[in-house]
């Protein structure tokens, strides 16, 4: 690999995530020898001006991991070129700057520009057989627009050259879920409808939409979060064991899950889904505006969605997957809850039975990364009647290991950038996988439209409309709380 080109190299994503990730890879000695890193954007600035901006961005993220030696090595790799990425003529100097060898291009720009950019890249010689392209989500806003964009990408690059990124898959805890499931004999035999009662996936954000409303008004919570992040997490929980860790072996199993998702029809859309939109309320002690106030006009865009998904296969028949995501919720929290069934018969005294809880695994991605398993144990003491207590065991790295230093918490993009540079597509989304996700989400959206399902108001600082609680309550279940 000769060069990594960051289109949109001066933008928010590049400065906040990509360039700090590259610095940490440099710090750990993981970047390929001789790799050039070239920022490409519209703004006219010198290499020195660009490097000064990158240094400030990196130092803001480095905390106690700043190294003058690592920065000196990264600075030597850095370059900048002002370009119009949609013009082949403007990209030719970039091709000259890259020189001989293969190029990985990261499109950190609006997906609406992807088709024009890849067409210009092909004409400028930046889409050769050994080159690669990394695409940020969301690609399109429905199946048809996804296919239109991806057809243009396919005209320039083969599928093996395309890396569709979902940064949630770069998180250490998400990858550890695969290790726990398929690297231990104690979990996989229980990972089915005989032992698991239901699964919850929550992605909660305390922030509102703010000045991002033009983008958000087009996508909403369903397309912005559930179509990609949440369905990817669902696939990793639900997929069958792959034959090996070959990229296509893993992604084949994820596609099978998406194919098994029961479509949401207009007849049942109000029973299995909830749409919400936040109104003014209090978040983290501060009064905040409602979505329509931020937007300046009324809107039917959902800022909250909760869905019951059912996977129609032998492993998961009868096990509901509940997903919820929203803006202006009480906590910033991303977690997967695997709720096991209770013991079939309690041998403990009636007075202590209330303490007995079903086992539960919680995979926490934000605000901290952790995997914990709840089990029941005897409460210490000499009581004649055995009393039970809940024990939460952490399965995270280093916990319980004497003298173990926890590893630095990595930016998810570190793993994904390194894999893209090395040509490993295991943690990236294949085209048929994205199509199946869009197909299912489009069915939800179409059912909302046909049933005229409008977003229900919920106060900022709450966990969405009351109907989200009823979604579980009508099945005798409830959302996990942090209590």
C-alpha positions as CSV (number, residue, x, y, z in Angstrom):
1,X,0.0,0.0,0.0
2,X,1.5,3.3,-1.1
3,X,-1.0,6.0,0.0
4,X,-4.1,6.7,2.0
5,X,-6.1,9.6,0.6
6,X,-8.7,11.2,2.9
7,X,-11.3,13.0,0.7
8,X,-12.8,15.6,3.1
9,X,-9.4,15.6,4.8
10,X,-10.1,18.9,6.6
11,X,-13.6,18.0,7.7
12,X,-15.1,17.1,11.1
13,X,-14.8,13.3,10.7
14,X,-11.2,13.4,9.5
15,X,-10.0,15.8,12.2
16,X,-12.1,14.2,15.0
17,X,-11.7,10.5,14.3
18,X,-9.6,9.5,11.3
19,X,-6.4,11.5,11.7
20,X,-6.2,10.8,15.5
21,X,-6.8,7.1,14.7
22,X,-3.9,7.2,12.3
23,X,-1.7,8.9,14.9
24,X,-2.4,6.1,17.4
25,X,-1.6,3.5,14.8
26,X,1.7,5.3,14.1
27,X,2.3,5.5,17.9
28,X,1.9,1.7,18.1
29,X,4.0,1.0,15.1
30,X,1.2,-0.5,13.0
31,X,1.1,1.7,9.9
32,X,2.7,0.2,6.8
33,X,6.2,1.2,6.0
34,X,6.4,4.0,3.4
35,X,2.6,4.8,3.6
36,X,1.7,8.4,2.5
37,X,-1.3,10.1,4.1
38,X,-2.8,12.7,1.8
39,X,-5.6,15.1,2.9
40,X,-7.7,16.2,-0.1
41,X,-10.3,18.9,0.2
42,X,-11.6,22.0,-1.5
43,X,-10.0,24.6,0.8
44,X,-6.9,26.3,-0.5
45,X,-4.1,25.9,2.1
46,X,-0.5,24.9,2.3
47,X,0.9,21.6,3.5
48,X,2.3,23.4,6.6
49,X,-1.1,25.0,7.4
50,X,-2.8,21.6,7.1
51,X,-0.2,19.8,9.3
52,X,-0.7,22.5,12.0
53,X,-4.5,21.8,12.0
54,X,-3.9,18.0,12.1
55,X,-1.4,18.4,15.0
56,X,-3.9,20.4,17.0
57,X,-6.6,17.8,16.4
58,X,-4.4,14.9,17.3
59,X,-3.1,16.5,20.5
60,X,-6.6,17.1,21.6
61,X,-7.2,13.3,21.4
62,X,-3.9,12.0,22.5
63,X,-4.1,12.9,26.2
64,X,-1.3,10.9,27.9
65,X,-0.3,9.1,24.7
66,X,1.4,12.0,22.9
67,X,4.9,11.2,21.6
68,X,7.1,13.6,19.8
69,X,8.8,10.7,18.0
70,X,5.4,9.2,16.8
71,X,4.2,12.6,15.6
72,X,7.5,13.2,13.7
73,X,7.0,10.0,11.9
74,X,3.4,10.8,11.1
75,X,4.2,14.4,10.0
76,X,6.7,13.0,7.5
77,X,3.9,11.0,5.9
78,X,1.4,13.9,5.7
79,X,0.6,15.9,2.6
80,X,-2.2,18.0,1.4
81,X,-3.8,18.9,-1.9
82,X,-6.7,21.2,-2.7
83,X,-9.0,19.4,-5.2
84,X,-12.5,19.3,-6.6
85,X,-13.1,15.5,-6.0
86,X,-15.9,15.4,-8.5
87,X,-13.6,16.5,-11.4
88,X,-11.2,14.0,-13.0
89,X,-9.0,16.9,-14.2
90,X,-8.7,18.2,-10.7
91,X,-7.8,14.8,-9.4
92,X,-4.9,14.2,-11.9
93,X,-2.4,16.1,-9.7
94,X,-3.4,13.8,-6.8
95,X,-2.6,10.8,-8.9
96,X,0.8,12.3,-9.6
97,X,1.4,13.0,-5.9
98,X,0.5,9.4,-5.0
99,X,3.0,8.0,-7.4
100,X,3.3,4.3,-8.3
101,X,1.6,1.7,-6.1
102,X,-1.9,1.1,-4.7
103,X,-4.2,3.7,-3.1
104,X,-6.9,3.4,-0.4
105,X,-9.3,6.3,-0.7
106,X,-11.5,7.2,2.3
107,X,-14.6,9.2,1.2
108,X,-15.2,11.3,4.4
109,X,-17.7,13.4,2.5
110,X,-21.5,13.5,1.9
111,X,-22.7,10.2,0.4
112,X,-24.6,12.3,-2.1
113,X,-21.2,13.0,-3.8
114,X,-20.0,9.4,-3.9
115,X,-21.2,8.6,-7.4
116,X,-19.6,11.7,-8.9
117,X,-16.4,11.2,-7.0
118,X,-15.8,7.6,-7.9
119,X,-16.5,8.4,-11.5
120,X,-13.9,11.1,-11.4
121,X,-11.5,8.8,-9.6
122,X,-11.8,6.1,-12.3
123,X,-11.1,8.7,-15.0
124,X,-8.1,10.0,-13.0
125,X,-6.5,6.6,-12.5
126,X,-7.4,6.3,-8.8
127,X,-9.5,3.2,-9.2
128,X,-7.0,0.6,-10.5
129,X,-7.4,-3.1,-9.7
130,X,-5.1,-2.8,-6.6
131,X,-6.8,0.3,-5.3
132,X,-9.5,0.4,-2.6
133,X,-12.3,2.8,-1.5
134,X,-13.8,3.2,1.9
135,X,-17.4,4.5,2.1
136,X,-19.0,6.1,5.2
137,X,-22.6,5.5,6.1
138,X,-25.4,6.1,5.3
139,X,-25.2,5.2,1.6
140,X,-28.6,6.3,0.3
141,X,-31.8,6.8,2.2
142,X,-33.6,3.7,0.9
143,X,-32.9,0.6,-1.2
144,X,-33.4,2.4,-4.6
145,X,-31.1,5.3,-3.8
146,X,-28.5,2.9,-2.2
147,X,-28.5,0.9,-5.4
148,X,-28.1,4.0,-7.6
149,X,-25.0,5.1,-5.6
150,X,-23.6,1.7,-5.3
151,X,-24.0,1.0,-9.0
152,X,-21.8,3.9,-9.7
153,X,-19.3,2.6,-7.2
154,X,-19.4,-0.8,-8.9
155,X,-18.6,0.7,-12.2
156,X,-15.3,2.0,-10.8
157,X,-14.4,-0.7,-8.2
158,X,-14.9,-4.4,-7.8
159,X,-16.8,-5.6,-4.7
160,X,-13.6,-6.8,-3.1
161,X,-12.2,-3.3,-3.4
162,X,-15.1,-1.6,-1.6
163,X,-15.1,-1.2,2.2
164,X,-18.4,0.0,3.5
165,X,-17.7,1.2,7.1
166,X,-19.8,1.0,10.2
167,X,-17.7,2.2,13.0
168,X,-19.6,0.3,15.7
169,X,-18.0,-2.9,14.3
170,X,-14.6,-1.5,15.1
171,X,-15.3,-1.4,18.8
172,X,-13.3,-3.9,20.9
173,X,-16.4,-5.1,22.8
174,X,-18.3,-5.9,19.6
175,X,-15.4,-8.0,18.4
176,X,-15.2,-9.6,21.9
177,X,-18.8,-10.8,21.5
178,X,-17.6,-12.9,18.6
179,X,-14.8,-14.3,20.7
180,X,-17.1,-15.1,23.7
181,X,-19.6,-16.8,21.5
182,X,-17.4,-18.9,19.3
183,X,-14.3,-19.3,21.5
184,X,-16.0,-20.8,24.5
185,X,-18.0,-24.0,24.9
186,X,-20.1,-22.6,27.8
187,X,-22.0,-20.0,25.7
188,X,-22.8,-21.3,22.3
189,X,-24.9,-24.3,23.5
190,X,-27.1,-21.8,25.4
191,X,-27.3,-19.2,22.6
192,X,-30.8,-20.2,21.3
193,X,-34.5,-20.1,22.0
194,X,-34.2,-22.9,24.6
195,X,-32.2,-20.7,27.0
196,X,-32.7,-17.0,25.9
197,X,-35.9,-15.2,26.6
198,X,-35.3,-12.1,24.6
199,X,-32.7,-9.6,23.4
200,X,-32.6,-5.8,23.9
201,X,-30.4,-3.4,21.9
202,X,-30.4,0.2,23.0
203,X,-28.6,3.2,21.5
204,X,-29.5,6.3,23.6
205,X,-28.2,9.8,23.0
206,X,-28.6,12.8,25.3
207,X,-27.9,15.3,22.5
208,X,-30.5,16.7,20.2
209,X,-30.4,17.3,16.5
210,X,-29.5,21.0,16.7
211,X,-28.2,22.5,13.5
212,X,-28.0,19.0,11.9
213,X,-31.7,19.1,11.3
214,X,-31.5,19.4,7.4
215,X,-29.7,16.1,7.3
216,X,-31.8,14.5,10.1
217,X,-35.0,15.6,8.5
218,X,-34.3,13.5,5.5
219,X,-33.2,10.4,7.4
220,X,-34.8,10.2,10.8
221,X,-33.8,7.8,13.6
222,X,-34.9,4.7,11.5
223,X,-32.5,5.3,8.6
224,X,-29.8,7.1,10.6
225,X,-29.3,4.5,13.3
226,X,-31.4,1.4,13.0
227,X,-30.7,0.5,9.4
228,X,-26.9,0.3,10.0
229,X,-25.6,0.3,13.5
230,X,-28.4,-1.6,15.2
231,X,-29.0,-4.2,12.6
232,X,-25.3,-4.9,12.5
233,X,-25.3,-5.5,16.2
234,X,-28.4,-7.7,15.8
235,X,-26.6,-9.8,13.2
236,X,-23.6,-10.4,15.4
237,X,-25.8,-11.6,18.2
238,X,-28.0,-13.8,16.1
239,X,-25.7,-15.2,13.3
240,X,-24.8,-18.9,13.1
241,X,-21.2,-19.9,13.7
242,X,-19.2,-19.2,10.6
243,X,-16.9,-22.0,9.2
244,X,-13.9,-19.7,9.8
245,X,-13.0,-16.0,10.1
246,X,-12.7,-15.5,6.4
247,X,-14.5,-12.2,5.5
248,X,-17.1,-13.9,3.3
249,X,-17.7,-16.7,5.8
250,X,-18.6,-14.1,8.5
251,X,-20.7,-11.9,6.2
252,X,-22.6,-14.8,4.7
253,X,-23.9,-15.6,8.2
254,X,-24.9,-12.0,8.8
255,X,-26.8,-12.0,5.5
256,X,-28.7,-15.1,6.5
257,X,-30.0,-13.3,9.6
258,X,-31.2,-10.3,7.6
259,X,-33.0,-12.7,5.2
260,X,-34.7,-14.3,8.2
261,X,-36.1,-11.0,9.6
262,X,-39.9,-11.1,9.6
263,X,-41.2,-8.2,7.5
264,X,-43.2,-5.5,9.3
265,X,-46.5,-5.3,7.6
266,X,-49.1,-2.4,7.7
267,X,-51.5,-4.6,9.7
268,X,-49.1,-5.0,12.6
269,X,-46.8,-1.9,12.4
270,X,-48.5,-0.1,15.3
271,X,-48.2,-3.3,17.4
272,X,-44.5,-3.9,16.9
273,X,-43.1,-0.4,16.3
274,X,-43.1,3.0,18.1
275,X,-42.2,6.3,16.5
276,X,-41.4,9.3,18.6
277,X,-40.3,12.9,18.5
278,X,-38.9,14.9,21.4
279,X,-40.5,18.0,22.7
280,X,-39.0,20.5,25.1
281,X,-37.8,19.1,28.4
282,X,-34.8,18.8,30.8
283,X,-31.6,16.9,29.9
284,X,-28.7,16.7,32.3
285,X,-30.2,19.5,34.4
286,X,-30.6,21.9,31.5
287,X,-33.8,23.0,29.7
288,X,-33.7,22.1,26.0
289,X,-35.8,22.8,23.0
290,X,-38.0,20.3,21.1
291,X,-37.2,19.1,17.6
292,X,-39.8,21.3,15.9
293,X,-38.4,24.3,17.8
294,X,-34.9,23.5,16.6
295,X,-36.1,23.1,13.1
296,X,-38.3,26.2,13.1
297,X,-41.3,24.4,11.7
298,X,-43.5,21.3,12.3
299,X,-42.1,18.0,11.1
300,X,-43.1,14.3,11.0
301,X,-39.5,13.1,11.4
302,X,-39.0,10.6,14.1
303,X,-36.2,11.2,16.6
304,X,-37.0,8.0,18.5
305,X,-37.8,4.5,17.3
306,X,-38.5,1.2,19.1
307,X,-39.1,-2.0,17.2
308,X,-39.8,-5.6,18.0
309,X,-37.9,-7.8,15.4
310,X,-38.5,-11.5,15.0
311,X,-36.0,-13.8,13.3
312,X,-37.8,-16.7,11.7
313,X,-35.3,-19.6,11.9
314,X,-34.9,-22.6,14.2
315,X,-32.4,-20.9,16.6
316,X,-34.4,-17.8,17.3
317,X,-38.1,-18.8,16.8
318,X,-40.1,-17.2,19.5
319,X,-37.3,-15.0,20.8
320,X,-38.1,-11.3,20.3
321,X,-35.4,-8.8,19.6
322,X,-36.3,-5.3,21.0
323,X,-34.4,-2.3,19.6
324,X,-34.7,1.3,20.6
325,X,-32.8,4.4,19.7
326,X,-33.4,8.1,20.1
327,X,-32.2,11.6,20.7
328,X,-32.6,13.6,23.9
329,X,-32.8,10.5,26.1
330,X,-31.7,10.5,29.8
331,X,-28.4,8.8,29.2
332,X,-25.8,8.3,26.5
333,X,-25.9,4.5,26.5
334,X,-25.3,1.8,23.9
335,X,-25.7,-1.8,25.0
336,X,-26.9,-5.2,24.1
337,X,-28.8,-7.2,26.7
338,X,-29.1,-11.0,26.4
339,X,-31.8,-11.9,28.8
340,X,-31.8,-15.6,29.7
341,X,-34.9,-17.5,30.8
342,X,-35.5,-18.1,34.6
343,X,-34.8,-21.4,36.2
344,X,-37.8,-23.7,35.5
345,X,-38.4,-24.4,39.2
346,X,-37.0,-22.6,42.3
347,X,-35.9,-24.8,45.2
348,X,-35.4,-21.8,47.5
349,X,-37.7,-20.6,50.2
350,X,-40.6,-18.3,49.1
351,X,-39.1,-15.4,51.1
352,X,-35.8,-15.6,49.1
353,X,-37.3,-16.4,45.8
354,X,-37.8,-12.7,45.0
355,X,-34.1,-12.3,45.0
356,X,-33.6,-14.9,42.3
357,X,-33.2,-13.3,38.9
358,X,-32.7,-14.9,35.6
359,X,-29.1,-14.8,34.2
360,X,-28.4,-11.8,32.0
361,X,-25.4,-10.8,29.8
362,X,-24.9,-7.1,29.1
363,X,-22.6,-6.0,26.4
364,X,-21.9,-2.3,27.0
365,X,-20.4,-0.2,24.2
366,X,-21.0,3.3,25.6
367,X,-20.2,5.2,27.8
368,X,-17.8,2.5,28.9
369,X,-16.9,-0.8,27.1
370,X,-17.6,-3.9,29.2
371,X,-19.3,-7.3,29.1
372,X,-20.9,-8.5,32.3
373,X,-22.8,-11.7,33.3
374,X,-25.3,-11.7,36.1
375,X,-25.5,-14.9,38.1
376,X,-27.1,-15.8,41.5
377,X,-25.0,-16.7,44.5
378,X,-25.6,-17.4,48.2
379,X,-25.7,-14.3,50.4
380,X,-22.9,-14.7,53.1
381,X,-24.2,-15.4,56.6
382,X,-25.5,-18.0,59.0
383,X,-29.2,-17.6,58.2
384,X,-31.1,-20.9,58.5
385,X,-32.8,-20.1,55.2
386,X,-30.5,-19.7,52.2
387,X,-30.6,-16.2,50.9
388,X,-29.6,-15.4,47.3
389,X,-27.9,-12.3,45.9
390,X,-27.1,-11.1,42.5
391,X,-23.5,-11.1,41.4
392,X,-22.4,-9.1,38.3
393,X,-19.2,-10.7,36.9
394,X,-17.2,-8.6,34.4
395,X,-15.8,-10.5,31.4
396,X,-13.7,-7.6,30.2
397,X,-10.0,-7.8,29.7
398,X,-7.8,-7.7,32.8
399,X,-10.6,-7.8,35.4
400,X,-9.5,-10.1,38.2
401,X,-6.0,-10.4,36.8
402,X,-3.5,-9.3,39.4
403,X,-1.5,-6.4,38.2
404,X,-3.2,-6.2,34.8
405,X,-3.1,-2.8,33.2
406,X,-6.2,-2.1,31.1
407,X,-5.3,-1.4,27.5
408,X,-5.8,2.1,26.0
409,X,-9.3,2.6,24.9
410,X,-9.0,2.6,21.1
411,X,-11.0,4.7,18.7
412,X,-13.1,2.3,16.7
413,X,-11.7,3.7,13.4
414,X,-8.2,2.5,14.3
415,X,-9.2,-1.2,13.8
416,X,-11.2,-0.4,10.6
417,X,-8.5,1.8,9.0
418,X,-5.9,-0.8,9.7
419,X,-8.1,-3.6,8.2
420,X,-8.8,-1.5,5.1
421,X,-5.1,-0.8,4.6
422,X,-4.5,-4.5,4.9
423,X,-7.4,-5.5,2.7
424,X,-9.3,-7.4,5.4
425,X,-13.0,-6.8,4.9
426,X,-14.4,-9.0,7.7
427,X,-15.7,-6.0,9.7
428,X,-17.1,-4.2,6.7
429,X,-20.5,-4.4,5.1
430,X,-21.0,-6.3,1.8
431,X,-23.4,-5.1,-0.8
432,X,-26.0,-7.8,-0.4
433,X,-25.9,-7.2,3.3
434,X,-26.6,-3.5,2.9
435,X,-29.4,-4.3,0.4
436,X,-31.2,-6.7,2.8
437,X,-31.0,-4.2,5.7
438,X,-32.5,-1.4,3.5
439,X,-35.2,-3.8,2.2
440,X,-36.3,-4.5,5.8
441,X,-36.2,-0.9,6.9
442,X,-38.0,0.2,3.7
443,X,-40.8,-2.2,4.7
444,X,-41.1,-0.5,8.1
445,X,-41.1,3.0,6.5
446,X,-43.7,2.0,3.9
447,X,-45.9,0.4,6.6
448,X,-45.7,3.7,8.6
449,X,-46.8,5.6,5.5
450,X,-49.6,3.3,4.7
451,X,-50.9,3.2,8.3
452,X,-50.4,7.0,8.6
453,X,-48.3,6.4,11.8
454,X,-47.1,9.8,13.1
455,X,-44.4,10.3,15.7
456,X,-45.7,10.4,19.3
457,X,-44.3,13.3,21.4
458,X,-42.0,12.5,24.3
459,X,-40.4,14.9,26.7
460,X,-36.7,15.4,26.3
461,X,-34.9,13.6,29.1
462,X,-37.2,10.6,29.1
463,X,-36.9,7.2,27.5
464,X,-39.3,8.0,24.7
465,X,-43.1,7.6,24.4
466,X,-45.0,5.5,26.9
467,X,-45.8,3.2,24.0
468,X,-42.1,2.1,24.0
469,X,-42.6,0.6,27.5
470,X,-45.9,-1.0,26.4
471,X,-44.1,-2.6,23.5
472,X,-42.4,-4.9,26.0
473,X,-45.1,-4.8,28.8
474,X,-47.7,-6.4,26.5
475,X,-45.3,-9.4,26.4
476,X,-44.7,-9.4,30.1
477,X,-41.2,-7.9,29.8
478,X,-39.6,-4.6,30.5
479,X,-36.6,-2.5,29.3
480,X,-33.4,-2.9,31.4
481,X,-32.7,0.0,33.7
482,X,-29.4,0.9,35.3
483,X,-30.9,0.4,38.7
